[in-house]
Amino acid sequence: MRLIPPMTMLDFFSKSEGVWFIQRTVHHFDLVADESGESNLHIGIITKDDPRVKTICEQQGIDPAKSMGGASFMWQDNLDEQAPNPDYAAVLVDVPDDETRRSGKLLRDQGYVEKIPVVSRYWFGQDGILTIDTEYDNNQGQERCWFLTDDFRVRASTVRMMNGVYLMTYCSERRCVSEEVLTQMMQRNLSRD
């Protein structure tokens, strides 16, 4: 089956909903400790009438009626059995430029590089690759993300700090299968005998 890449932010969020296992490689251009490793990413859809959408839009001086909704993101260490820590979470709100919804603003309650509310610019290329550019107070970031299959995606990002230090990250992300889905798959396979 041929992959149909998402071409709007809401389609991207919908295709991303669930839990993802992330293997990340981080390259610092200075002597900072290695941050490569494994983690889980929990993604949930937020409807446009969610109160968080209104709050985040108002923080940025944007009319909440222009929003299409958004998503919540929570990161946790891969081997952590506790619920994700809210200190490692963010809410993103989609505000498209026009009716095609292939580009627009992405509002975050807190940034990934700097923990402040931030507005990013996003667009989808003809090939389905999502590009997000973010201007922080002291940094510039660019992230690119694309699906290789419905359950496997790739993310590459760069951060340029005001002092010229660069950071590059590459992540491969696999969707985690729930216990329920795994049981259904096993039952289907057993019924083949």
C-alpha positions as CSV (number, residue, x, y, z in Angstrom):
1,M,0.0,0.0,0.0
2,R,1.4,3.4,-1.0
3,L,2.0,5.9,1.7
4,I,-0.2,9.1,1.5
5,P,1.8,11.8,3.3
6,P,-0.2,14.3,5.4
7,M,-0.3,17.7,3.8
8,T,-1.9,19.8,6.5
9,M,-0.9,20.2,10.1
10,L,-4.2,18.6,11.4
11,D,-3.6,15.6,9.1
12,F,0.0,15.4,10.4
13,F,-1.2,15.5,14.0
14,S,-3.9,12.8,13.3
15,K,-1.4,10.5,11.6
16,S,1.0,11.1,14.6
17,E,-1.6,10.4,17.4
18,G,-0.4,7.6,19.8
19,V,2.8,6.6,21.5
20,W,6.1,6.6,19.6
21,F,9.5,5.0,20.4
22,I,12.2,7.4,19.5
23,Q,15.9,6.7,18.9
24,R,17.8,10.0,18.8
25,T,21.3,10.9,17.9
26,V,22.5,14.4,19.0
27,H,25.6,16.1,17.7
28,H,26.8,19.2,19.6
29,F,29.5,21.3,18.0
30,D,31.0,22.1,21.4
31,L,31.9,20.0,24.5
32,V,28.4,19.5,25.8
33,A,27.5,16.0,27.2
34,D,26.0,13.5,24.7
35,E,22.2,13.7,24.7
36,S,21.6,10.8,22.4
37,G,19.3,8.1,23.6
38,E,15.8,6.6,23.6
39,S,12.5,8.0,24.7
40,N,8.8,7.7,24.2
41,L,6.6,10.5,22.8
42,H,2.9,10.6,23.6
43,I,0.8,12.6,21.1
44,G,-2.8,13.4,21.5
45,I,-5.2,15.5,19.4
46,I,-6.7,18.7,20.8
47,T,-9.9,20.1,19.2
48,K,-10.3,23.7,18.4
49,D,-12.8,24.2,21.3
50,D,-10.3,22.9,23.9
51,P,-9.7,25.7,26.5
52,R,-5.9,25.4,26.0
53,V,-6.3,26.5,22.3
54,K,-8.0,29.7,23.4
55,T,-5.4,30.4,26.1
56,I,-2.4,29.8,23.8
57,C,-3.9,31.9,21.0
58,E,-4.6,34.8,23.4
59,Q,-1.0,34.6,24.8
60,Q,0.2,35.3,21.2
61,G,-2.5,37.9,20.3
62,I,-4.1,35.6,17.8
63,D,-7.9,35.2,17.4
64,P,-8.7,31.6,18.6
65,A,-11.3,31.4,15.8
66,K,-8.5,31.2,13.3
67,S,-7.2,28.0,14.9
68,M,-7.9,24.5,13.5
69,G,-7.1,22.8,16.8
70,G,-3.8,21.2,17.8
71,A,-2.0,18.4,19.7
72,S,-0.4,17.7,23.0
73,F,3.1,16.2,23.2
74,M,4.6,14.5,26.3
75,W,8.1,13.0,26.4
76,Q,9.4,10.4,28.8
77,D,12.5,8.2,29.2
78,N,11.9,4.9,27.4
79,L,12.3,2.8,30.5
80,D,10.2,5.0,32.7
81,E,7.2,3.2,34.0
82,Q,5.6,6.3,35.5
83,A,3.2,8.6,33.8
84,P,5.0,11.2,31.6
85,N,6.3,14.3,33.6
86,P,4.3,17.4,32.7
87,D,7.6,19.4,32.8
88,Y,8.4,17.5,29.5
89,A,5.2,18.5,27.7
90,A,4.0,21.0,25.2
91,V,0.7,22.0,23.5
92,L,0.8,23.0,19.8
93,V,-1.9,25.0,18.1
94,D,-2.4,25.1,14.3
95,V,-3.2,28.5,12.7
96,P,-3.1,28.0,8.9
97,D,-2.3,30.8,6.5
98,D,-5.2,30.0,4.1
99,E,-7.8,27.5,3.1
100,T,-5.2,25.1,1.6
101,R,-3.8,24.7,5.2
102,R,-0.4,23.7,3.8
103,S,1.4,26.5,5.7
104,G,0.8,28.6,8.7
105,K,1.8,29.4,12.3
106,L,2.3,26.8,15.0
107,L,1.8,28.2,18.4
108,R,3.5,26.5,21.4
109,D,2.8,27.0,25.0
110,Q,6.5,26.4,25.6
111,G,9.4,26.0,23.2
112,Y,11.6,22.9,22.9
113,V,14.9,24.9,23.0
114,E,13.8,27.7,25.2
115,K,10.9,27.1,27.7
116,I,8.9,30.1,26.6
117,P,5.7,30.5,24.5
118,V,6.8,30.7,20.9
119,V,5.3,31.0,17.4
120,S,6.8,28.9,14.6
121,R,6.3,29.0,10.8
122,Y,5.5,25.7,9.1
123,W,4.9,24.4,5.6
124,F,4.5,21.1,3.7
125,G,6.5,20.5,0.6
126,Q,5.1,18.7,-2.4
127,D,6.9,15.6,-1.2
128,G,5.0,15.7,2.2
129,I,8.0,16.8,4.2
130,L,7.0,19.1,7.1
131,T,9.4,22.0,7.8
132,I,9.1,24.1,11.0
133,D,11.2,27.2,11.5
134,T,11.3,28.7,15.0
135,E,12.9,32.0,16.2
136,Y,13.5,32.0,19.9
137,D,14.9,34.9,21.9
138,N,18.5,33.6,21.7
139,N,18.3,30.7,19.2
140,Q,17.0,29.7,15.8
141,G,15.7,26.2,15.1
142,Q,14.6,24.2,12.1
143,E,12.9,20.8,12.2
144,R,12.0,18.6,9.3
145,C,9.7,15.6,9.7
146,W,8.3,13.0,7.3
147,F,6.6,9.6,7.3
148,L,8.3,6.7,5.6
149,T,5.3,4.4,6.5
150,D,2.2,5.0,8.6
151,D,4.1,3.7,11.6
152,F,7.6,5.0,11.0
153,R,8.7,8.6,10.7
154,V,12.0,10.5,10.7
155,R,12.8,13.8,12.2
156,A,16.0,16.0,11.7
157,S,16.6,19.3,13.4
158,T,19.2,22.0,13.8
159,V,19.6,24.7,16.4
160,R,21.8,27.7,16.0
161,M,22.6,29.7,19.1
162,M,23.5,33.4,19.2
163,N,27.1,32.5,20.1
164,G,27.3,30.4,16.9
165,V,27.1,26.9,18.5
166,Y,25.2,24.4,16.5
167,L,23.2,21.4,17.6
168,M,22.0,18.7,15.2
169,T,19.6,16.0,16.0
170,Y,18.4,13.0,14.0
171,C,15.5,10.8,15.3
172,S,13.9,7.7,14.0
173,E,10.4,7.2,15.4
174,R,8.4,4.0,15.5
175,R,4.7,3.8,16.6
176,C,4.2,1.6,19.7
177,V,1.6,-1.0,19.3
178,S,-1.0,-1.1,22.2
179,E,-1.7,-4.3,24.1
180,E,-5.1,-4.5,22.5
181,V,-3.8,-4.2,19.0
182,L,-1.0,-6.7,19.7
183,T,-3.6,-9.2,21.0
184,Q,-5.8,-8.7,17.9
185,M,-2.7,-9.3,15.7
186,M,-1.8,-12.5,17.5
187,Q,-5.4,-13.8,17.3
188,R,-5.5,-13.1,13.5
189,N,-2.2,-15.0,13.1
190,L,-3.4,-17.9,15.2
191,S,-6.6,-18.2,13.2
192,R,-4.6,-18.8,10.0
193,D,-3.5,-22.3,11.1
